Amino acid sequence: MIEWHEERVIPVNIEVIWNLFALENIQRIMPNVIENKVLERKEGVVGSKYQQKYKEGKRIETYVVEDLEYENTPERKHNKIGFTLAKAFEVEASFTLVKLNEEETNLIYSGQNRGLNFLGRVLLKLGGEKNNKKVVTDFMDRVENEALKEKGNQ
């Protein structure tokens, strides 16, 4: 199993950053997600399901994402999702935004990726911590860059 927990203070208002996580904007921070279709929307968000298509190289994976936790207050925004990828990995990821002040937000990105079978466990070992750290850092950089662009457009 691979686990991660990264935090970064971004000099942008919490609402601006949270807006990047909206369905219509998700490709800005997750460019490899080429389709995000609502399958079931639940009141209060938890239990909502989406079909996502993710493109890596020439390969496209389709999977169903479920909202496991959701919070949306002026001071704190949080969404935890879970999905099974290629019948080999069980992934949980959470995105939390904490308002520090009007112009600063702490972004917390954490999660885990668990191999469900022999192949999944082998592939996790091969991919390794270093590769996962790069994926996490790239995501944090993208969120920060898009948030700064958005702030500049306001």
N, CA, C and O of each residue as an XYZ file, in Angstrom:
616
protein
N       0.839     -1.180      0.000
C       0.000      0.000      0.000
C       0.890      1.251      0.000
O       1.919      1.304      0.674
N       0.469      2.235     -0.762
C       1.168      3.520     -0.789
C       0.236      4.549     -0.165
O      -0.946      4.612     -0.502
N       0.773      5.353      0.743
C      -0.014      6.415      1.365
C       0.683      7.747      1.134
O       1.902      7.800      0.975
N      -0.101      8.827      1.117
C       0.491     10.149      0.982
C      -0.292     11.170      1.796
O      -1.475     10.992      2.087
N       0.398     12.233      2.150
C      -0.204     13.361      2.864
C       0.675     14.575      2.582
O       1.803     14.662      3.067
N       0.151     15.501      1.802
C       0.898     16.719      1.462
C       0.071     17.927      1.849
O      -1.153     17.923      1.716
N       0.739     18.956      2.327
C       0.065     20.210      2.651
C       0.817     21.357      1.998
O       2.043     21.339      1.886
N       0.053     22.357      1.569
C       0.675     23.530      0.948
C      -0.218     24.746      1.170
O      -1.431     24.681      0.971
N       0.382     25.840      1.577
C      -0.365     27.094      1.708
C      -0.344     27.781      0.343
O       0.716     28.024     -0.232
N      -1.544     28.087     -0.160
C      -1.685     28.753     -1.454
C      -2.245     30.151     -1.197
O      -3.245     30.296     -0.494
N      -1.606     31.184     -1.764
C      -2.023     32.567     -1.475
C      -3.254     32.997     -2.288
O      -3.229     34.004     -2.996
N      -4.335     32.203     -2.164
C      -5.563     32.458     -2.913
C      -6.746     32.148     -1.984
O      -6.657     31.271     -1.125
N      -7.843     32.872     -2.167
C      -9.050     32.676     -1.364
C      -9.595     31.245     -1.509
O      -9.553     30.665     -2.594
N     -10.100     30.692     -0.416
C     -10.597     29.314     -0.366
C     -11.674     29.038     -1.428
O     -11.684     27.964     -2.029
N     -12.577     29.997     -1.660
C     -13.676     29.779     -2.622
C     -13.145     29.637     -4.048
O     -13.657     28.836     -4.830
N     -12.124     30.413     -4.379
C     -11.524     30.358     -5.720
C     -10.923     28.962     -5.955
O     -11.108     28.367     -7.016
N     -10.205     28.459     -4.953
C      -9.580     27.135     -5.093
C     -10.656     26.049     -5.141
O     -10.582     25.141     -5.969
N     -11.651     26.136     -4.262
C     -12.705     25.119     -4.205
C     -13.435     25.014     -5.543
O     -13.844     23.928     -5.954
N     -13.590     26.133     -6.204
C     -14.269     26.163     -7.500
C     -13.539     25.309     -8.546
O     -14.165     24.805     -9.479
N     -12.227     25.148     -8.394
C     -11.457     24.314     -9.327
C     -11.834     22.828     -9.199
O     -11.613     22.049    -10.126
N     -12.407     22.441     -8.044
C     -12.802     21.050     -7.818
C     -14.219     20.757     -8.310
O     -14.672     19.614     -8.247
N     -14.927     21.791     -8.803
C     -16.279     21.598     -9.341
C     -16.186     20.742    -10.608
O     -15.202     20.803    -11.345
N     -17.232     19.945    -10.842
C     -17.226     19.024    -11.990
C     -16.814     19.686    -13.294
O     -16.040     19.121    -14.067
N     -17.337     20.892    -13.539
C     -17.055     21.541    -14.828
C     -15.625     22.064    -14.934
O     -15.176     22.405    -16.028
N     -14.899     22.131    -13.810
C     -13.525     22.658    -13.833
C     -12.463     21.601    -13.548
O     -11.268     21.893    -13.603
N     -12.883     20.386    -13.245
C     -11.951     19.362    -12.744
C     -10.787     19.091    -13.709
O      -9.683     18.762    -13.275
N     -11.038     19.231    -15.018
C      -9.960     18.964    -15.991
C      -8.804     19.951    -15.873
O      -7.683     19.650    -16.286
N      -9.070     21.115    -15.318
C      -7.987     22.094    -15.151
C      -6.946     21.587    -14.163
O      -5.755     21.854    -14.319
N      -7.402     20.845    -13.131
C      -6.459     20.345    -12.126
C      -6.177     18.848    -12.298
O      -5.233     18.317    -11.712
N      -7.006     18.173    -13.107
C      -6.783     16.755    -13.416
C      -6.927     16.565    -14.930
O      -7.923     16.012    -15.397
N      -5.926     17.028    -15.693
C      -6.049     17.023    -17.153
C      -6.197     15.627    -17.765
O      -6.702     15.500    -18.880
N      -5.768     14.583    -17.057
C      -5.890     13.231    -17.606
C      -7.297     12.672    -17.481
O      -7.616     11.653    -18.095
N      -8.153     13.333    -16.685
C      -9.561     12.916    -16.604
C     -10.242     13.505    -17.831
O     -10.489     14.709    -17.897
N     -10.545     12.643    -18.808
C     -11.077     13.138    -20.078
C     -12.603     13.115    -20.110
O     -13.213     13.702    -21.003
N     -13.224     12.438    -19.138
C     -14.685     12.449    -19.055
C     -15.086     12.257    -17.606
O     -14.476     11.469    -16.883
N     -16.106     12.975    -17.186
C     -16.585     12.884    -15.813
C     -18.107     12.989    -15.875
O     -18.652     14.087    -15.980
N     -18.784     11.859    -15.812
C     -20.227     11.821    -16.006
C     -20.916     11.451    -14.693
O     -20.551     10.466    -14.051
N     -21.914     12.244    -14.298
C     -22.660     11.951    -13.076
C     -23.544     10.730    -13.321
O     -24.339     10.713    -14.261
N     -23.404      9.706    -12.470
C     -24.264      8.525    -12.547
C     -25.410      8.648    -11.553
O     -26.554      8.303    -11.852
N     -25.083      9.145    -10.369
C     -26.074      9.252     -9.300
C     -25.661     10.396     -8.386
O     -24.560     10.394     -7.835
N     -26.552     11.378     -8.227
C     -26.235     12.515     -7.366
C     -27.102     12.419     -6.107
O     -28.330     12.387     -6.186
N     -26.449     12.374     -4.961
C     -27.167     12.252     -3.687
C     -27.243     13.613     -3.011
O     -26.350     14.448     -3.154
N     -28.320     13.818     -2.275
C     -28.446     15.033     -1.485
C     -27.360     14.997     -0.412
O     -27.169     13.975      0.247
N     -26.655     16.104     -0.238
C     -25.555     16.110      0.726
C     -24.275     15.530      0.150
O     -23.278     15.407      0.861
N     -24.288     15.174     -1.120
C     -23.134     14.735     -1.909
C     -22.645     13.311     -1.584
O     -22.408     12.530     -2.505
N     -22.487     12.954     -0.291
C     -21.944     11.632      0.065
C     -22.803     10.534     -0.558
O     -24.029     10.536     -0.446
N     -22.122      9.597     -1.218
C     -22.824      8.514     -1.908
C     -23.039      8.799     -3.388
O     -23.456      7.914     -4.135
N     -22.756     10.040     -3.821
C     -22.868     10.370     -5.246
C     -21.820      9.571     -6.011
O     -20.733      9.298     -5.502
N     -22.169      9.198     -7.255
C     -21.255      8.397     -8.068
C     -21.082      9.029     -9.442
O     -22.015      9.584    -10.021
N     -19.849      8.924     -9.943
C     -19.486      9.504    -11.234
C     -18.690      8.474    -12.015
O     -17.895      7.726    -11.445
N     -18.907      8.440    -13.318
C     -18.058      7.603    -14.161
C     -16.973      8.502    -14.731
O     -17.255      9.517    -15.369
N     -15.727      8.111    -14.488
C     -14.611      8.887    -15.016
C     -13.850      8.066    -16.033
O     -13.738      6.844    -15.929
N     -13.330      8.779    -17.023
C     -12.399      8.167    -17.973
C     -11.081      8.903    -17.804
O     -11.024     10.133    -17.815
N     -10.027      8.120    -17.647
C      -8.699      8.647    -17.370
C      -7.774      8.158    -18.474
O      -7.716      6.963    -18.764
N      -7.055      9.086    -19.084
C      -6.176      8.721    -20.187
C      -4.726      8.824    -19.757
O      -4.274      9.857    -19.263
N      -4.010      7.734    -19.953
C      -2.569      7.734    -19.684
C      -1.905      7.160    -20.915
O      -2.064      5.981    -21.229
N      -1.154      8.007    -21.615
C      -0.575      7.576    -22.890
C      -1.703      7.298    -23.870
O      -2.547      8.161    -24.113
N      -1.719      6.090    -24.435
C      -2.774      5.713    -25.377
C      -3.912      4.975    -24.668
O      -4.983      4.778    -25.242
N      -3.673      4.567    -23.414
C      -4.646      3.771    -22.678
C      -5.693      4.645    -21.992
O      -5.377      5.700    -21.441
N      -6.937      4.191    -22.035
C      -8.013      4.883    -21.325
C      -8.635      3.907    -20.338
O      -9.070      2.818    -20.713
N      -8.672      4.311    -19.072
C      -9.314      3.511    -18.023
C     -10.644      4.163    -17.676
O     -10.736      5.386    -17.573
N     -11.681      3.334    -17.496
C     -12.983      3.832    -17.063
C     -13.272      3.230    -15.694
O     -13.079      2.032    -15.484
N     -13.727      4.049    -14.779
C     -14.010      3.568    -13.425
C     -15.085      4.458    -12.807
O     -15.400      5.528    -13.328
N     -15.643      3.996    -11.684
C     -16.686      4.743    -10.992
C     -16.113      5.304     -9.690
O     -15.554      4.575     -8.871
N     -16.269      6.614     -9.526
C     -15.806      7.318     -8.335
C     -17.013      7.564     -7.436
O     -18.088      7.940     -7.903
N     -16.814      7.344     -6.125
C     -17.885      7.628     -5.172
C     -17.407      8.661     -4.160
O     -16.276      8.604     -3.677
N     -18.299      9.616     -3.845
C     -18.000     10.585     -2.789
C     -18.218      9.902     -1.439
O     -19.327      9.462     -1.134
N     -17.161      9.814     -0.633
C     -17.226      9.128      0.661
C     -17.437     10.099      1.827
O     -18.083      9.764      2.820
N     -16.884     11.302      1.690
C     -17.040     12.339      2.716
C     -17.142     13.678      2.004
O     -16.542     13.882      0.949
N     -17.908     14.585      2.592
C     -18.061     15.898      1.969
C     -18.390     16.932      3.035
O     -19.241     16.705      3.895
N     -17.714     18.060      2.971
C     -17.977     19.167      3.880
C     -17.750     20.454      3.103
O     -16.771     20.581      2.369
N     -18.657     21.401      3.268
C     -18.518     22.670      2.565
C     -18.990     23.789      3.491
O     -20.168     24.146      3.499
N     -18.057     24.337      4.269
C     -18.356     25.470      5.145
C     -17.440     26.613      4.722
O     -16.478     26.386      3.988
N     -17.719     27.839      5.170
C     -16.849     28.966      4.781
C     -15.386     28.771      5.211
O     -14.480     29.294      4.563
N     -15.154     28.031      6.287
C     -13.800     27.862      6.826
C     -13.087     26.613      6.332
O     -11.857     26.549      6.329
N     -13.877     25.604      5.908
C     -13.286     24.301      5.568
C     -14.094     23.617      4.467
O     -15.319     23.520      4.538
N     -13.379     23.148      3.455
C     -13.974     22.399      2.340
C     -13.260     21.053      2.298
O     -12.036     20.984      2.407
N     -14.034     19.992      2.138
C     -13.416     18.660      2.184
C     -14.206     17.708      1.297
O     -15.436     17.694      1.319
N     -13.480     16.913      0.519
C     -14.115     15.875     -0.281
C     -13.189     14.666     -0.300
O     -12.016     14.766     -0.660
N     -13.741     13.519      0.097
C     -12.978     12.269      0.038
C     -13.674     11.376     -0.961
O     -14.884     11.163     -0.898
N     -12.877     10.851     -1.895
C     -13.432      9.994     -2.939
C     -12.776      8.618     -2.879
O     -11.695      8.457     -2.312
N     -13.435      7.641     -3.463
C     -12.877      6.306     -3.548
C     -13.244      5.681     -4.882
O     -14.317      5.945     -5.426
N     -12.345      4.847     -5.410
C     -12.632      4.122     -6.647
C     -11.700      2.930     -6.783
O     -10.629      2.875     -6.179
N     -12.137      1.987     -7.586
C     -11.311      0.820     -7.909
C     -10.857      0.987     -9.347
O     -11.664      1.236    -10.243
N      -9.557      0.848     -9.556
C      -8.968      1.070    -10.871
C      -8.466     -0.247    -11.444
O      -7.674     -0.950    -10.817
N      -8.935     -0.568    -12.636
C      -8.464     -1.743    -13.394
C      -8.545     -3.048    -12.578
O      -7.739     -3.955    -12.782
N      -9.497     -3.138    -11.676
C      -9.682     -4.321    -10.814
C      -8.425     -4.689    -10.032
O      -8.334     -5.783     -9.474
N      -7.446     -3.763     -9.993
C      -6.164     -4.072     -9.359
C      -5.845     -3.144     -8.188
O      -5.071     -3.504     -7.301
N      -6.441     -1.950     -8.185
C      -6.111     -0.959     -7.156
C      -7.372     -0.390     -6.527
O      -8.359     -0.115     -7.209
N      -7.317     -0.221     -5.223
C      -8.381      0.499     -4.528
C      -7.771      1.811     -4.068
O      -6.821      1.830     -3.286
N      -8.332      2.909     -4.565
C      -7.768      4.221     -4.310
C      -8.744      5.057     -3.489
O      -9.939      5.103     -3.779
N      -8.219      5.710     -2.467
C      -8.984      6.707     -1.722
C      -8.143      7.971     -1.701
O      -6.938      7.925     -1.457
N      -8.790      9.096     -1.959
C      -8.071     10.373     -1.942
C      -8.953     11.422     -1.296
O     -10.166     11.442     -1.503
N      -8.338     12.293     -0.513
C      -9.126     13.383      0.055
C      -8.428     14.710     -0.208
O      -7.205     14.842     -0.165
N      -9.294     15.687     -0.486
C      -8.869     17.050     -0.776
C      -9.507     17.925      0.285
O     -10.732     17.979      0.391
N      -8.691     18.607      1.069
C      -9.215     19.463      2.127
C      -8.625     20.860      1.983
O      -7.419     21.025      1.799
N      -9.488     21.852      2.068
C      -9.064     23.248      2.035
C      -9.433     23.873      3.374
O     -10.572     23.764      3.827
N      -8.466     24.526      3.999
C      -8.708     25.205      5.272
C      -8.389     26.680      5.083
O      -7.283     27.048      4.685
N      -9.374     27.513      5.375
C      -9.200     28.964      5.215
C      -8.293     29.485      6.327
O      -8.610     29.338      7.508
N      -7.179     30.087      5.958
C      -6.272     30.691      6.932
C      -6.655     32.152      7.138
O      -6.666     32.659      8.259
N      -6.972     32.819      6.016
C      -7.496     34.185      6.025
C      -8.093     34.427      4.644
O      -8.194     33.487      3.856
N      -8.491     35.649      4.327
C      -9.159     35.916      3.040
C      -8.276     35.597      1.827
O      -8.780     35.298      0.745
N      -6.970     35.665      2.018
C      -6.053     35.509      0.878
C      -5.174     34.270      0.950
O      -4.319     34.079      0.085
N      -5.362     33.422      1.960
C      -4.511     32.231      2.081
C      -5.336     31.015      2.463
O      -6.227     31.076      3.310
N      -5.010     29.917      1.814
C      -5.722     28.659      2.043
C      -4.694     27.537      2.164
O      -3.725     27.481      1.407
N      -4.918     26.652      3.121
C      -4.068     25.463      3.241
C      -4.738     24.328      2.476
O      -5.862     23.932      2.786
N      -4.032     23.809      1.471
C      -4.515     22.660      0.705
C      -3.872     21.406      1.288
O      -2.650     21.320      1.417
N      -4.713     20.438      1.638
C      -4.228     19.161      2.167
C      -4.718     18.060      1.222
O      -5.919     17.890      1.012
N      -3.776     17.333      0.669
C      -4.100     16.243     -0.255
C      -3.534     14.971      0.348
O      -2.323     14.844      0.531
N      -4.415     14.033      0.656
C      -3.935     12.792      1.250
C      -4.713     11.617      0.671
O      -5.776     11.788      0.074
N      -4.165     10.431      0.858
C      -4.866      9.263      0.355
C      -4.027      8.010      0.439
O      -2.942      7.977      1.019
N      -4.584      6.982     -0.170
C      -3.868      5.706     -0.211
C      -4.267      4.938     -1.456
O      -5.362      5.095     -1.996
N      -3.338      4.105     -1.890
C      -3.534      3.254     -3.053
C      -3.136      1.848     -2.618
O      -1.988      1.593     -2.252
N      -4.110      0.943     -2.666
C      -3.883     -0.410     -2.177
C      -4.014     -1.398     -3.332
O      -4.979     -1.345     -4.094
N      -3.056     -2.285     -3.455
C      -3.149     -3.348     -4.461
C      -4.199     -4.356     -4.021
O      -4.151     -4.849     -2.894
N      -5.156     -4.670     -4.905
C      -6.241     -5.589     -4.548
C      -5.876     -7.047     -4.800
O      -6.464     -7.954     -4.210
N      -4.914     -7.262     -5.669
C      -4.525     -8.631     -5.991
C      -3.007     -8.652     -6.221
O      -2.325     -7.638     -6.070
N      -2.516     -9.803     -6.581
C      -1.060     -9.952     -6.770
C      -0.528     -8.925     -7.768
O       0.460     -8.243     -7.499
N      -1.190     -8.821     -8.921
C      -0.743     -7.887     -9.958
C      -0.737     -6.447     -9.425
O       0.223     -5.707     -9.636
N      -1.795     -6.067     -8.748
C      -1.882     -4.711     -8.199
C      -0.755     -4.422     -7.224
O      -0.160     -3.345     -7.255
N      -0.460     -5.395     -6.347
C       0.610     -5.197     -5.357
C       1.974     -5.098     -6.036
O       2.807     -4.283     -5.639
N       2.203     -5.918     -7.051
C       3.478     -5.875     -7.792
C       3.633     -4.526     -8.496
O       4.693     -3.903     -8.440
N       2.566     -4.088     -9.154
C       2.633     -2.815     -9.879
C       2.863     -1.641     -8.931
O       3.572     -0.698     -9.280
N       2.270     -1.687     -7.735
C       2.514     -0.621     -6.753
C       3.981     -0.591     -6.348
O       4.586      0.475     -6.233
N       4.547     -1.781     -6.133
C       5.968     -1.853     -5.764
C       6.840     -1.304     -6.885
O       7.794     -0.568     -6.633
N       6.513     -1.661     -8.116
C       7.295     -1.193     -9.266
C       7.174      0.319     -9.444
O       8.161      1.002     -9.717
N       5.948      0.835     -9.286
C       5.722      2.280     -9.421
C       6.434      3.034     -8.321
O       7.050      4.076     -8.542
N       6.331      2.477     -7.129
C       7.097      2.975     -5.992
C       6.698      4.324     -5.448
O       5.911      5.061     -6.040
N       7.270      4.618     -4.298
C       7.006      5.848     -3.569
C       7.445      7.086     -4.357
O       6.766      8.112     -4.355
N       8.595      6.967     -5.033
C       9.150      8.115     -5.743
C       8.186      8.594     -6.840
O       7.912      9.788     -6.965
N       7.683      7.643     -7.626
C       6.745      7.974     -8.691
C       5.464      8.573     -8.097
O       4.937      9.556     -8.619
N       4.972      7.984     -7.017
C       3.753      8.481     -6.377
C       3.968      9.899     -5.858
O       3.091     10.752     -5.991
N       5.131     10.149     -5.270
C       5.450     11.487     -4.742
C       5.413     12.512     -5.880
O       4.925     13.627     -5.695
N       5.928     12.134     -7.057
C       5.915     13.031     -8.213
C       4.476     13.337     -8.631
O       4.148     14.486     -8.926
N       3.618     12.315     -8.658
C       2.214     12.498     -9.033
C       1.535     13.469     -8.060
O       0.805     14.368     -8.478
N       1.782     13.282     -6.775
C       1.183     14.129     -5.736
C       1.691     15.565     -5.861
O       0.903     16.510     -5.812
N       3.002     15.729     -6.023
C       3.594     17.065     -6.158
C       3.072     17.763     -7.413
O       2.745     18.949     -7.377
N       2.994     17.020     -8.530
C       2.474     17.599     -9.778
C       1.037     18.094     -9.585
O       0.674     19.164    -10.073
N       0.225     17.310     -8.872
C      -1.162     17.704     -8.621
C      -1.211     18.997     -7.787
O      -1.953     19.925     -8.107
N      -0.412     19.037     -6.718
C      -0.381     20.231     -5.860
C       0.053     21.461     -6.669
O      -0.512     22.544     -6.519
N       1.058     21.280     -7.522
C       1.546     22.384     -8.373
C       0.437     22.871     -9.308
O       0.239     24.074     -9.480
N      -0.287     21.910     -9.915
C      -1.362     22.271    -10.850
C      -2.463     23.053    -10.140
O      -2.938     24.063    -10.659
N      -2.876     22.590     -8.946
C      -3.920     23.301     -8.197
C      -3.443     24.723     -7.891
O      -4.189     25.684     -8.080
N      -2.203     24.853     -7.421
C      -1.680     26.180     -7.089
C      -1.617     27.078     -8.324
O      -2.029     28.237     -8.273
N      -1.098     26.541     -9.440
C      -0.969     27.343    -10.664
C      -2.324     27.790    -11.192
O      -2.487     28.945    -11.586
N      -3.302     26.878    -11.201
C      -4.643     27.224    -11.691
C      -5.321     28.231    -10.766
O      -6.017     29.135    -11.229
N      -5.118     28.075     -9.460
C      -5.704     29.008     -8.488
C      -5.115     30.411     -8.678
O      -5.836     31.407     -8.617
N      -3.812     30.477     -8.907
C      -3.163     31.772     -9.120
C      -3.641     32.413    -10.429
O      -3.832     33.628    -10.491
N      -3.834     31.598    -11.472
C      -4.357     32.099    -12.748
C      -5.751     32.687    -12.530
O      -6.063     33.785    -12.990
N      -6.577     31.925    -11.815
C      -7.958     32.319    -11.536
C      -7.992     33.628    -10.739
O      -8.801     34.515    -11.013
N      -7.107     33.729     -9.757
C      -7.016     34.942     -8.927
C      -6.644     36.135     -9.808
O      -7.159     37.239     -9.631
N      -5.743     35.893    -10.755
C      -5.316     36.945    -11.670
C      -6.433     37.400    -12.605
O      -6.426     38.536    -13.080
N      -7.394     36.512    -12.869
C      -8.512     36.837    -13.773
C      -9.645     37.580    -13.076
O     -10.588     38.042    -13.720
N      -9.544     37.691    -11.761
C     -10.667     38.313    -11.024
C     -10.505     39.812    -10.908
O     -11.355     40.482    -10.322
